[in-house]
Amino acid sequence: MDLMHWIERHAAFVPDKPAIMFAGRQIAYAAMAADIRVAVGRLTTLNVGHGDVVAFLGCNHPAQLNLLFACARIGAILLPLNWRLAPPEHARILADSAARVVIVESDFIAHAETLRSGQPDARWLALDAAAPDWPSWDDIDPAPAVASSGADAESDPVLLCYTSGSTGAPKGVALTQRALLYNALNSVHMHDLTSGDRVLTTLPLYHVGGLNILTLPALHAGATVELHAKFDPAATFDAIEGRRATLTVLVPAQLTAMMQHPRWSSADLSSLRVISTGSTIVSASLVRRVSARGLRLIQVYGSTETCPIATYLRAEDGDRKAGSAGLPALHCEVRIVDADGREAPPDIDGEILVRGANVMRNYWNAPDQNAQALKGGWYHSGDVGHFDSDGYLHVVARKNDMIISGGENIYPAEIEAVLEECPSIAEASVVGRPDERWGEAVVAAVALKPGAAMSEADVLAFLAGRIARYKQPREVRFVAALPRSAIGKVKKQELRDSIFSSITA
């Protein structure tokens, strides 16, 4: 069976029950199933078939979910594009994925105009309002309904999510229908998720956190999802108070924004059974601050490559194990190994390895990286952590030098590669520093070429339009030279220490 079967069965059992609430309207399960069938027909008309990639560029929208289920039916693959990226970043992703169709929300038409000429083989369509020279998705005449892609549909990749690569190049993570199914089952256990829940989704659906921690699992369970185009603290309070949301995912940066809002102390949040959080190392103090408001905050650990649910806390352990990332998921295995690949004892740090049906199929067009990441049948995360004596995971360092700011993964190598294209810059290195609001802030250390002159504003102006705004450094430090080891490797910890010491001095 393919994933569309979920919606078809709920449409049979509870046709009038709201599946999606979006922008003031309700979409019942029967109506959602009909919308997906139309999407299947349109993709078929566009000659999209097994293994073809369909890209979506826009904020959270029910059409994105319909496209995912439609792709599942015909064996195609949905590529949700991060709308915050700059045109050169999108161009690289579209070229690597060889997307056959690109569907663009109207607010992003101007942005997409800069990309169309570089992808002439793709069919470009406006989602909701055709612009000049832009055919509309709604104008595509749907072909007759088609049957499921086959008995082996669960092994088909259905979701392609690009993550920033540690080498500076984005990597496409291919997740199968089976991975999404087992991730949903893990979520059901994590949240005690039932058809009676009302799930609030404010995280972007281009992230597996927004799409897979609760949104798709809720639709698997027959629950109702209130979908917001973007996160807004006031709208989030309205959804909890007015529509009585029972479950939601809020990353630490969102929680901080909520706690800083005037309504935090007075809003009626009693409908919330649990708030899930993750994307970065979650401090016990944050858990306690949320708990002091009478709310349950539980942590999930994982990555795009694990769909993402690999470990989690359940509500009953939220306070007792505050700061822990929980136990291995119900349908997942997790190990901690030392540098020699041996099992690490409790309380001893090592690399976190994950194995299960939820783990990615592979990296797109990257056989060498697949061999390393999936060595021995385990996903090698590169993250560092340990199990305590009760078997609960504690994550102490995230993948390599990755910076997590506001819930977004930022790899320094990406920014460094762009900085080194500047004619005035001899060398550059990027690190993260703690930030109360965003979790971490990006700091660029720059050494100029002899005779060159640049200000912080000049450096930021050079980066503008070349990388997404959220990757822009919050601070630029000018140094005579970067600290390097005997073999020429930048000593990032020494660089961090010098930046942190100057901040606290």
C-alpha positions as CSV (number, residue, x, y, z in Angstrom):
1,M,0.0,0.0,0.0
2,D,1.1,3.6,-0.6
3,L,0.7,6.5,1.9
4,M,-2.4,7.9,0.1
5,H,-4.2,4.8,1.5
6,W,-4.2,6.6,4.9
7,I,-6.3,9.4,3.6
8,E,-8.6,7.2,1.6
9,R,-9.4,5.0,4.6
10,H,-10.1,7.9,6.9
11,A,-12.3,9.5,4.1
12,A,-14.3,6.2,4.2
13,F,-14.6,6.0,8.0
14,V,-15.0,9.8,8.9
15,P,-15.6,11.6,5.6
16,D,-16.8,14.9,7.2
17,K,-14.1,15.1,9.9
18,P,-11.7,18.0,9.5
19,A,-8.3,16.7,8.3
20,I,-6.7,20.2,7.8
21,M,-7.6,23.6,9.1
22,F,-5.8,26.4,7.1
23,A,-6.4,30.1,6.8
24,G,-9.8,30.0,8.3
25,R,-11.2,27.1,6.3
26,Q,-11.6,23.4,7.1
27,I,-10.8,20.5,4.7
28,A,-12.5,17.3,5.6
29,Y,-10.9,13.9,5.0
30,A,-13.2,13.2,2.1
31,A,-12.4,16.6,0.5
32,M,-8.7,16.0,1.1
33,A,-8.9,12.6,-0.6
34,A,-10.6,14.2,-3.6
35,D,-8.0,17.0,-3.8
36,I,-5.2,14.3,-3.8
37,R,-6.9,12.4,-6.6
38,V,-7.0,15.6,-8.6
39,A,-3.2,16.2,-7.9
40,V,-2.5,12.6,-9.0
41,G,-4.4,13.3,-12.3
42,R,-2.5,16.5,-12.9
43,L,0.9,14.9,-12.3
44,T,-0.1,12.1,-14.7
45,T,-1.1,14.7,-17.3
46,L,2.4,16.3,-16.8
47,N,3.9,12.9,-17.5
48,V,5.3,12.6,-14.0
49,G,6.0,8.9,-13.2
50,H,7.9,6.5,-11.0
51,G,11.1,8.1,-9.6
52,D,10.4,11.6,-11.0
53,V,10.9,14.6,-8.7
54,V,8.3,17.2,-8.0
55,A,9.5,20.4,-6.3
56,F,7.3,22.8,-4.2
57,L,8.4,26.3,-3.4
58,G,6.2,28.1,-0.9
59,C,5.2,28.5,2.7
60,N,3.2,25.8,4.5
61,H,0.1,25.0,2.4
62,P,-2.4,22.1,2.1
63,A,-1.3,21.7,-1.5
64,Q,2.1,20.6,-0.3
65,L,0.6,17.7,1.7
66,N,-1.6,16.8,-1.2
67,L,1.4,16.6,-3.5
68,L,3.2,14.3,-1.1
69,F,0.3,11.8,-1.0
70,A,-0.1,12.2,-4.8
71,C,3.5,11.4,-5.3
72,A,3.2,8.3,-3.1
73,R,0.3,7.0,-5.3
74,I,2.4,7.2,-8.5
75,G,5.8,6.5,-7.1
76,A,7.1,10.0,-7.6
77,I,9.2,12.0,-5.1
78,L,8.3,15.4,-3.4
79,L,11.1,17.9,-3.0
80,P,10.0,20.6,-0.5
81,L,12.2,23.6,-1.1
82,N,13.3,25.8,1.8
83,W,11.8,29.1,0.8
84,R,14.4,30.9,2.9
85,L,17.3,30.0,0.6
86,A,18.9,32.3,-1.9
87,P,18.5,31.7,-5.7
88,P,22.0,30.2,-6.1
89,E,21.2,27.7,-3.4
90,H,17.9,26.7,-5.0
91,A,19.6,26.5,-8.4
92,R,22.1,23.9,-7.1
93,I,19.4,21.8,-5.5
94,L,17.1,21.9,-8.6
95,A,20.1,20.9,-10.8
96,D,21.1,18.1,-8.5
97,S,17.6,16.7,-8.1
98,A,16.6,17.1,-11.8
99,A,13.1,18.1,-10.8
100,R,10.6,17.4,-13.5
101,V,7.9,19.8,-12.2
102,V,8.3,22.9,-10.0
103,I,5.2,24.3,-8.3
104,V,5.6,27.8,-6.9
105,E,3.4,29.8,-4.5
106,S,2.5,33.3,-5.8
107,D,4.7,35.1,-3.3
108,F,7.7,33.4,-4.7
109,I,7.1,33.9,-8.4
110,A,9.6,36.8,-8.6
111,H,12.2,34.7,-6.9
112,A,11.5,31.7,-9.1
113,E,11.9,33.8,-12.3
114,T,15.6,34.0,-11.6
115,L,15.7,30.2,-11.6
116,R,13.6,29.1,-14.6
117,S,16.2,29.8,-17.3
118,G,18.7,27.5,-15.5
119,Q,16.2,24.6,-15.4
120,P,14.7,24.6,-18.9
121,D,13.7,20.9,-18.8
122,A,11.4,21.4,-15.8
123,R,7.7,22.4,-16.0
124,W,7.2,25.5,-13.9
125,L,3.7,26.2,-12.6
126,A,2.1,28.8,-10.3
127,L,0.2,27.3,-7.4
128,D,-2.5,29.8,-6.8
129,A,-2.4,32.7,-9.2
130,A,-0.8,32.6,-12.6
131,A,1.6,35.4,-13.4
132,P,2.4,36.5,-17.0
133,D,4.1,33.5,-18.7
134,W,3.3,31.3,-15.8
135,P,0.7,28.6,-16.4
136,S,-1.4,27.7,-13.3
137,W,-1.4,24.4,-11.5
138,D,-5.2,24.7,-11.3
139,D,-5.4,24.9,-15.1
140,I,-3.8,21.4,-15.6
141,D,-6.5,19.0,-16.8
142,P,-6.3,15.9,-14.6
143,A,-5.9,12.6,-16.3
144,P,-8.2,9.7,-15.1
145,A,-7.4,8.2,-11.7
146,V,-4.6,5.7,-11.5
147,A,-4.1,2.8,-9.2
148,S,-1.4,2.5,-6.5
149,S,2.2,2.4,-7.8
150,G,2.4,-1.3,-6.8
151,A,2.9,-3.8,-4.0
152,D,6.4,-2.6,-3.3
153,A,5.3,1.1,-2.9
154,E,6.7,1.2,0.6
155,S,10.2,0.8,-0.7
156,D,9.9,3.8,-3.0
157,P,11.5,7.1,-2.1
158,V,8.7,9.6,-1.7
159,L,10.4,12.6,0.0
160,L,13.7,14.3,-0.9
161,C,14.9,16.8,1.7
162,Y,18.1,18.7,1.2
163,T,20.3,19.4,4.1
164,S,23.3,21.7,4.2
165,G,26.4,19.6,3.6
166,S,29.4,19.6,5.9
167,T,31.5,19.9,2.8
168,G,29.7,23.1,1.7
169,A,27.4,21.3,-0.8
170,P,23.8,20.5,0.0
171,K,22.9,16.8,0.3
172,G,19.6,15.3,-0.7
173,V,18.2,12.8,1.8
174,A,15.9,10.3,0.1
175,L,13.2,8.9,2.5
176,T,11.0,6.0,1.5
177,Q,7.3,5.6,2.1
178,R,8.2,2.9,4.6
179,A,10.4,5.3,6.5
180,L,7.5,7.8,6.8
181,L,5.2,5.0,8.0
182,Y,7.5,3.8,10.7
183,N,8.3,7.4,11.7
184,A,4.6,7.9,12.1
185,L,4.3,4.8,14.3
186,N,7.2,6.1,16.5
187,S,5.4,9.4,16.8
188,V,2.1,7.7,17.8
189,H,4.0,6.0,20.7
190,M,5.9,9.1,21.6
191,H,2.8,11.3,21.9
192,D,0.1,8.8,22.7
193,L,-1.4,10.2,19.5
194,T,-5.0,9.4,18.7
195,S,-7.7,10.5,16.2
196,G,-9.1,12.7,18.9
197,D,-6.0,15.0,18.9
198,R,-5.8,18.5,17.4
199,V,-2.3,19.1,16.2
200,L,-0.9,22.6,15.6
201,T,1.8,22.8,12.9
202,T,3.8,26.1,12.7
203,L,7.2,24.7,11.8
204,P,8.0,24.8,8.0
205,L,7.0,21.6,6.1
206,Y,10.3,21.7,4.2
207,H,11.9,20.4,7.5
208,V,11.3,16.9,8.6
209,G,10.6,18.4,12.0
210,G,7.6,20.3,10.7
211,L,6.4,17.5,8.4
212,N,7.2,14.3,10.2
213,I,7.2,14.8,13.9
214,L,3.5,15.4,14.2
215,T,1.9,16.5,10.9
216,L,2.0,13.3,8.9
217,P,1.6,11.1,12.0
218,A,-1.6,13.0,12.8
219,L,-3.0,12.3,9.4
220,H,-2.0,8.6,9.8
221,A,-4.0,8.6,13.0
222,G,-7.0,10.4,11.6
223,A,-6.5,13.5,13.8
224,T,-7.0,17.1,12.8
225,V,-4.1,19.3,11.8
226,E,-4.2,23.1,12.1
227,L,-1.6,24.3,9.6
228,H,-0.1,27.8,9.7
229,A,1.7,29.3,6.8
230,K,4.4,30.6,9.1
231,F,5.1,30.8,12.8
232,D,3.6,33.7,14.5
233,P,3.5,33.8,18.4
234,A,0.1,35.6,18.5
235,A,-1.5,33.2,16.0
236,T,0.0,30.3,18.0
237,F,-1.7,31.5,21.2
238,D,-5.0,32.0,19.2
239,A,-4.8,28.4,18.0
240,I,-4.2,27.0,21.4
241,E,-6.7,29.1,23.2
242,G,-9.4,29.3,20.5
243,R,-9.2,25.9,18.8
244,R,-7.9,24.0,21.8
245,A,-4.8,22.4,20.2
246,T,-3.6,19.3,22.1
247,L,-0.2,18.7,20.6
248,T,2.4,20.9,18.9
249,V,6.1,21.0,18.0
250,L,8.0,24.2,19.0
251,V,11.8,24.4,18.7
252,P,13.7,26.4,21.4
253,A,13.7,29.6,19.4
254,Q,9.9,29.4,19.1
255,L,9.5,28.7,22.7
256,T,11.6,31.7,23.6
257,A,9.5,33.9,21.4
258,M,6.4,32.5,23.1
259,M,7.8,33.1,26.6
260,Q,8.7,36.7,25.6
261,H,5.2,37.4,24.4
262,P,2.8,39.4,26.7
263,R,0.2,36.6,26.5
264,W,2.6,33.9,27.9
265,S,1.6,34.4,31.6
266,S,-2.2,34.7,31.1
267,A,-3.1,32.6,28.0
268,D,-5.2,29.5,28.6
269,L,-2.9,26.8,27.4
270,S,-4.6,24.0,29.4
271,S,-5.6,22.1,26.2
272,L,-2.0,21.2,25.4
273,R,-1.1,17.7,26.5
274,V,2.5,18.0,25.3
275,I,4.9,20.3,23.5
276,S,7.6,18.5,21.6
277,T,10.9,20.2,21.0
278,G,14.3,19.4,19.4
279,S,16.5,20.5,16.5
280,T,19.3,21.5,19.0
281,I,20.6,20.5,22.4
282,V,17.7,21.3,24.8
283,S,18.8,22.5,28.2
284,A,17.2,21.3,31.4
285,S,16.6,24.9,32.4
286,L,14.4,25.5,29.3
287,V,12.4,22.4,30.2
288,R,12.0,23.7,33.7
289,R,10.9,27.2,32.5
290,V,8.2,25.6,30.4
291,S,7.2,23.2,33.1
292,A,6.8,26.1,35.5
293,R,4.0,27.3,33.2
294,G,2.2,24.0,33.8
295,L,3.1,22.6,30.4
296,R,4.8,19.3,29.5
297,L,7.9,19.6,27.3
298,I,9.4,16.5,25.8
299,Q,12.5,16.2,23.6
300,V,13.0,14.3,20.4
301,Y,16.4,13.5,18.9
302,G,17.1,12.7,15.3
303,S,18.1,14.2,11.9
304,T,16.8,14.5,8.4
305,E,18.5,11.2,7.7
306,T,16.4,9.5,10.5
307,C,13.1,11.0,9.4
308,P,13.7,12.4,12.2
309,I,12.4,10.4,15.2
310,A,15.2,8.3,16.6
311,T,14.9,8.8,20.3
312,Y,12.3,10.6,22.5
313,L,11.0,11.3,25.9
314,R,7.4,10.6,26.7
315,A,5.2,12.9,28.9
316,E,5.7,10.9,32.1
317,D,9.5,11.3,31.8
318,G,9.5,15.0,30.9
319,D,10.4,16.3,34.3
320,R,12.3,13.3,35.7
321,K,14.7,13.2,32.7
322,A,14.7,16.9,31.8
323,G,17.5,17.6,29.3
324,S,17.7,14.0,28.1
325,A,16.8,13.1,24.5
326,G,15.0,10.0,25.8
327,L,15.0,6.4,24.9
328,P,15.4,4.8,21.5
329,A,12.1,5.0,19.5
330,L,9.7,2.0,19.5
331,H,10.8,1.0,16.0
332,C,14.4,2.1,16.1
333,E,17.8,1.0,17.4
334,V,20.5,3.4,18.8
335,R,24.1,2.7,19.8
336,I,26.9,4.8,21.2
337,V,30.3,3.7,19.9
338,D,33.9,4.8,20.6
339,A,36.5,5.8,18.0
340,D,37.2,2.0,17.4
341,G,33.5,1.2,16.9
342,R,33.2,-0.5,20.2
343,E,30.1,-0.1,22.4
344,A,30.6,2.7,24.9
345,P,29.6,2.1,28.5
346,P,27.0,4.3,30.3
347,D,28.0,7.9,30.8
348,I,30.9,7.7,28.3
349,D,30.6,9.8,25.2
350,G,30.8,8.4,21.7
351,E,29.2,8.7,18.3
352,I,25.5,8.2,18.0
353,L,24.5,5.4,15.5
354,V,20.9,4.7,14.4
355,R,19.3,1.8,12.6
356,G,15.7,1.2,11.7
357,A,13.0,1.4,9.0
358,N,12.9,5.1,9.6
359,V,16.4,5.7,8.4
360,M,17.0,7.2,4.9
361,R,17.4,5.1,1.8
362,N,20.4,7.1,0.7
363,Y,21.9,10.4,-0.2
364,W,20.8,11.5,-3.7
365,N,23.6,11.2,-6.2
366,A,26.2,10.6,-3.6
367,P,27.4,7.0,-3.5
368,D,30.7,7.8,-1.7
369,Q,28.9,9.6,1.1
370,N,26.3,6.8,1.4
371,A,29.0,4.2,2.0
372,Q,30.4,6.3,4.9
373,A,27.1,7.4,6.4
374,L,25.5,3.9,6.3
375,K,28.5,1.8,7.1
376,G,27.6,-1.6,8.5
377,G,23.9,-1.0,8.1
378,W,23.9,1.8,10.7
379,Y,23.5,5.5,10.1
380,H,26.6,7.2,11.5
381,S,25.3,10.6,12.7
382,G,28.6,12.3,13.6
383,D,26.8,13.5,16.8
384,V,28.3,12.9,20.2
385,G,26.4,11.7,23.2
386,H,26.0,9.0,25.9
387,F,23.5,6.8,27.5
388,D,22.9,7.2,31.2
389,S,22.5,4.3,33.6
390,D,18.8,4.1,32.8
391,G,19.5,3.9,29.0
392,Y,18.4,7.5,28.2
393,L,20.3,9.4,25.6
394,H,22.1,12.7,26.4
395,V,23.4,14.6,23.3
396,V,26.4,16.7,24.1
397,A,27.5,17.9,20.6
398,R,25.8,18.1,17.3
399,K,27.2,17.0,14.0
400,N,30.7,18.3,13.4
401,D,30.7,22.1,13.5
402,M,27.0,22.5,12.6
403,I,25.4,25.7,14.0
404,I,21.7,25.5,14.9
405,S,20.1,28.9,14.9
406,G,16.4,29.3,15.4
407,G,15.9,25.7,14.6
408,E,17.7,26.0,11.2
409,N,20.8,23.8,10.5
410,I,23.7,25.9,9.3
411,Y,27.0,24.4,8.1
412,P,30.0,26.8,8.3
413,A,31.6,25.3,5.2
414,E,28.8,26.7,3.1
415,I,29.3,30.2,4.3
416,E,33.1,29.9,4.2
417,A,33.0,28.8,0.6
418,V,31.1,31.9,-0.4
419,L,33.3,34.2,1.7
420,E,36.4,32.9,0.0
421,E,35.0,33.9,-3.4
422,C,35.4,37.6,-2.3
423,P,38.5,39.1,-3.9
424,S,39.5,41.0,-0.7
425,I,39.3,38.0,1.6
426,A,42.4,35.8,2.1
427,E,40.7,33.2,4.4
428,A,37.6,32.9,6.5
429,S,36.1,30.6,9.1
430,V,32.7,30.5,10.6
431,V,31.7,29.4,14.1
432,G,28.6,29.6,16.3
433,R,28.4,31.5,19.6
434,P,25.6,31.1,22.2
435,D,22.6,33.4,21.7
436,E,19.8,33.7,24.2
437,R,17.1,34.2,21.5
438,W,18.3,32.0,18.6
439,G,20.2,29.3,20.5
440,E,23.3,30.0,18.5
441,A,24.4,33.0,16.3
442,V,26.7,32.8,13.3
443,V,30.1,34.6,13.7
444,A,32.5,35.0,10.7
445,A,36.2,35.4,11.3
446,V,37.8,37.0,8.3
447,A,41.4,37.7,7.3
448,L,41.8,40.2,4.5
449,K,44.4,40.1,1.7
450,P,47.3,42.6,2.0
451,G,46.2,46.1,1.1
452,A,42.5,45.2,1.1
453,A,39.9,47.1,3.2
454,M,36.5,45.9,4.2
455,S,34.0,46.7,7.0
456,E,31.6,44.4,8.6
457,A,28.9,46.0,6.4
458,D,30.9,45.3,3.3
459,V,31.2,41.6,4.2
460,L,27.5,41.3,4.9
461,A,26.7,43.1,1.6
462,F,28.9,40.6,-0.2
463,L,27.0,37.7,1.3
464,A,23.5,39.2,0.6
465,G,21.7,37.3,-2.1
466,R,24.4,34.5,-2.1
467,I,23.2,32.7,1.0
468,A,19.9,32.6,2.9
469,R,19.3,35.5,5.3
470,Y,19.2,33.1,8.3
471,K,22.8,32.0,7.5
472,Q,24.1,35.6,7.5
473,P,26.6,36.2,10.2
474,R,25.4,38.2,13.2
475,E,28.9,39.4,13.7
476,V,32.1,39.7,11.6
477,R,35.5,39.5,13.3
478,F,38.6,40.7,11.5
479,V,41.7,38.7,12.3
480,A,45.3,38.9,11.0
481,A,45.3,35.1,10.3
482,L,43.2,32.1,11.3
483,P,44.7,29.8,14.0
484,R,45.8,26.6,12.3
485,S,47.2,23.2,13.3
486,A,50.5,21.8,12.0
487,I,48.7,20.3,9.1
488,G,46.9,23.5,8.2
489,K,43.5,22.7,9.7
490,V,41.7,25.7,11.2
491,K,41.6,25.3,15.0
492,K,37.9,26.1,15.4
493,Q,37.8,25.6,19.1
494,E,40.6,28.0,19.6
495,L,38.7,30.5,17.4
496,R,35.6,30.0,19.4
497,D,37.4,30.5,22.6
498,S,38.9,33.8,21.5
499,I,35.5,35.0,20.4
500,F,33.8,33.9,23.6
501,S,36.5,35.3,25.8
502,S,36.2,38.8,24.2
503,I,32.4,38.7,24.6
504,T,32.6,37.9,28.3
505,A,35.6,40.1,29.1
